[in-house]
Amino acid sequence: MPSLLSRLFAPTPERLPVPDARLALAALLVRVARADGQYDQAEIDRIDRVLAGRHGLTPFAAAALRTEAEALEAEAPDTVRFTRSLKAATDLEDRAALVQALWSVALADGGRDAGEDRLIRMVADLLGLRDVESALARQRAERE
């Protein structure tokens, strides 16, 4: 984790190696889940499912990655630096899937929160996605 934190504090983002990119995404999912001031079991379960599905992890490995991400998220810099590093590690065509995963976590507790909405809109913009692309990602997440 110290290696990833030093990359996040770097003045310019660099392409993250796969393990760091996985951890960065997991921490961003945790940040979105915590954005409404609550971090409940439905969100935790959804994060684990997203990580398992996206990275082909066992449930145990996904939970371990999430646990590591919870610690990283608490220490990580602002979301802008976090997202810039993730953008550098993610191809353009895969960024909408990242935003869909964020929406999936935000919606896991059964509702939308203004804080989560603002955070995801900011992240989508930082990832280079337009509002319509984020809205389509949210609609796909709502159908999950």
Summary of the structure (lengths in Angstrom):
residues: 144
radius of gyration: 13.7
end to end distance: 31.4
largest distance: 38.5
contacts: 462
relative contact order: 0.17
helix: 76%
strand: 0%
